[in-house]
Amino acid sequence: MSLRALYDVPAPAKLNLFLHVVGRRADGYHLLQSVFVFIDWCDTLHFELRHDGQLHRHDLGPALPEIDLALRAARLLQQRSGTALGADISVLKRVPWGAGLGGGSSDAASVLLALNRLWGLRWSRAQLLELAPLLGADVPFFVGGRNAFVEGIGEQLTPVHVPEQRFAIVKPPVELPTKDIFSSPLLAGTETGATVALFPADDASQTILQPGFGRNDLQAAAEDRAPEVAQVAKWLRDRYGNSRMTGSGSAVFARIEKHGTIAVLPEATGLENDASALASLPADWVSKLCCSLERHPLDGWSD
């Protein structure tokens, strides 16, 4: 029996535990190395089958651009698969955009995974991964389904194990266009920076959880463009002893594990205290306590 609808489909955000710019291609795209990890901050999508071939997006929360990545993903899969089916796609947006959390890319990946199932296409993950880079550099990670060491422009994925962690994430009221950050003159000096040797998956956590390991090479450019990013980073660092921007910003996170290798200041001693601290931030700062996920909630939908 064919499916008629899929409801409550998650689209999780991600964090870049570090992000190194290691070169630049002839076409201008920057080459990166990073570890991407899923977190439990999710958009929610609903899909209802249409037999007339039309694709419509319905915003259940903040209004999205007329043609966003979710709709682009649906149109691309429809075109490449040759299906005559369509869908109504409803999006409840929770993950803020312009934050470096990958929310739009995650929506696109969940659309590919869900419509592959709703339309009965039976495409493999490898087939969907061929479409993913056409939508955006982060989309392959979300289709890949596992926390990963990421190289190239985002398309080279090596699964890694990252132990569960808790994060405080704060986004100031500013959106940072990715192209503006990558075109900053402050980025020029990082393009010949040292690369990270590919570490075995079993050893990844031992490397990336070392205090002070790595950096985000885009953070200086982001802070230059938006001083609020530096303000958030300092607030988190003063409270938790660490902070780092994710992606091309403007969200900043701190690891707040109470045990293990991550130092936590005395006042950050429990979930209730952490929630209270975030609630005291300015009203226009978006904040959330999140846990990492071992894999994408839809991992297996395309296998």
N, C-alpha and C positions, 0 to 999 in steps of 0.2 A: 504494500500500500504506500503510495507516494505521500510525502509530507505536504502539509498545507500551510504550516507556519512554524517559526522558531522564536520563542520568547526568552527574554532575560539572558541574552548572549553577552558575555563580558568582553571588554576590551581594556586590558590592564595597562597601566603606565609602566615606565622603566626609569631606572637611574643609571647614569654612567659612573661607576665607582672610580674610574680615572678616565682621562681622555688626552692622548698624546697626538699631536700633529707631527707626522714623521716625514712628510714630503708633499710634493704637488705634481699632478699629472700634466701632460702637455696641454690638455683641454681645460686646465684651470681648476679641476676638482682637487681638493686636498685629500691626502692619504692619512688615515687615522689608525690608531690602535686604542682599544678601549675594552673594558668589561661591562657588558650590559646585564642588568639584573631586573627581573620582573618584580613589581610591588603590587600590593592589594588595594590600589587606588584605581578604580575602574569606571569607564563609561559603560552604559548598558544599551544594547541595541535589540530591536524586535523586527522580525521579518515575516511578512505575509505574502504568500504566493499570488502572482497575477498571471493570467493566461493570455493577456493581450500584448505582452512584450514590453510594457511600459515600466519605467523605473521612477519611483517618487520617493523623496526623502521628507520626513516629517520631524520637526524639531520639538522635543518634549521639554527641553530646558532652554539654555541660551541659544539665540539664533545663530546659525552657522552660515558661512558664505554660500551663495547660490549653488556653486559647483565646488563642493569640498572633496577631500580625499575619499570619503566613504562612497559618494556617488560616482566619482571617477573610477574607483575600484570595481563597482558593480557594472559600469558600462564597459570597462576593459574586459572583464571576465565574460560578459554576455557576448561581446564582439568576437573574442578569441575562441570561445566554445561553440559559437554558432547556435546557441539555444534560442528558441522562440519564446521562452518564458520571461517574465518580469517579476518585480517585487515592490511592495511598499516597505520602506526601511525607516523605522522610527528610532531616533537617537536621543538618549538622555545623557547630555554632556555634563560630566563632573570634573574631569581632569582639565585644568586650565591650559589654554593654548599660549604659545609664545613663552613657554616655561622650560623647554628642554626635556620634558617628560615623555615626549613621543605620543601624545594623545591622538593626534590626527592620523599618524602612521598606524597606530594600534587599531583605530576604527577601521582603516582600510584593510588591514590584515584580517580582522574579524569578519568583515564583509566577504572577503574572498573565501574564508573557511566556511562561513555559514551558507552562502549562496551555492557553493560547491555541493553542500549537503542538501539544501532545499531544492535545488534544480536537478538533483540526482546525476551530477556530472561524473562523479567518481574519479576526479583528477587526483593524482598523487601529490605529495608535498613538493616533489621535485618540479612538477609542472606548475604549481602555484608559485614556487620560488622564481621561476622564469619571468613571471609577471611582476613580482614584487619590486624589483629595482626600477621599473618603469613608473612607479607611483612615488617613490621616495627612498632615500638612502637608509632610513630606519625600518622600512616595511619588511625587508628580508628577515630581520631579527624576530619580529613578531610572528611571521609565518613559520620560522624555524622552530619555535616552541620551547627552546631551552635557554637558560642563562648561558652567555657565550662570550668568549674572547673574540672581538670583532676587529677585522682589518680591512684594508682597501678603502673604499668609500662607504663601507657598511655591508658589502655583499659577501665577505669572506667570514664564515662563522665556524668557530670551534667550540662545542659545548664544554662548559666547565661546571664544576660543583662549587656552589657558594653556600656555606651554612646559613641557616635562617638568622636574619638580623632585624633589628628594629630601628626605624629612622624617624627623625623629626624633619619635616619638609616645610619650607616657608617660601612663598613667592610674593615679592613686592608688586605693587600695582603698575607694572611696566611690562610690555611685550618686546622681545628682541628679535627682529627679523634675522634669520640665519645668515642670509647673504650679507647683511651689514657687518656681522661679527667676523665672518670669514674674509671680508675685504679690508678689515682694520689693519693699519700699518703696524700695530702692536703685535700682530700675529706673524709678521715676516720672519722674525728671529727664531721662531720655533720650527720652521719648515725643514730644517736640517738637523733637528734634535735627535737624540739617541732613541733607538727602538728598543722594545722589550722583547727578549727572546721568548718564543712560544713555549709556554710552560705546560707540562702534562696536566690533563684535566684533574687528576687526583691531587696535584700540588698547587693548584691555582689559589685555593683559599689560603694556603700558608703564605703566599706571596702578597695577594692584594689586601689581606687583613693586617699586614704589618703596619703599625702606627706610622703615619707620614708617608706611606708608599704612594708614589705617583703624584699626579697633579691634573688639573684641567687647563690645558694650554689656551683655552678660549676665555678663561675667567678674567684676565687682565683687560682684554678688549671689551668684555661685557661691563666690567666695573667702570671703565673709562666712559662708555656710552651712557651707562645708567648707574650713578653713584648709589642708588638704592640697593643694588646687588651687594656692594661692599658693606653696606649697613646691615643687611640681613646676615651676611657671612660673619660679621663681627659678633652680632647678637648670639648666633648659634655657637660660635667658637668660645665666647665668654661663658656660656652655660655648659657646653658639653666637651670643651677642649679640642674640638675638631669641627671643620665645616668645609664644604666643597660645592661649587656650582655643578649642576648636571647638564650635559649636552651643551648647547649654545646659549643656555639660560632662558629665563632669569631666575628659576627656582634654585634654591640652595638647600642642601641636606646636611644633617649630622647623624652619625651613628651613635645610638644611645643604649647599647648593650651594657648591662650592669656587671657582666662577668666576661672574662676572656682578655683579649689583647687590646680592646678599645677602652681608653681611660674615660671615666665619667666623673664629673665634678660632684662634690658632696650634695649640692642642692638638687641634682637630677637623680632622684632615688626611686622613683616609681611612676607608673602610668598616670596616676591621678595628678601628681605634681607636674608631670610633663604636659598633660592636657590643660591644666590650669595656667601654666606658663604661656602656652600657645594662645589660650583664650585672652590673655592680657595684651596681646599684640594689637597694633592699630587695626581698625575694622576693615580697612581695604587691603590688608595683607592676608593672602590665602594661606592657610596652614593645615597640616594633617599629620597625625601619627600613622606610620605605615609599617607593615612587615614585608620582608622579601618573600617571594614565591620561588619554589624550586623549578617550576616550569609554567608555561602558559596554560590557563584553565582549559583551553580548547586543544591542547596537545593530543594528538591521536585522531583528530577529526579528518585529517588528510592522509593518514597512513593506510 
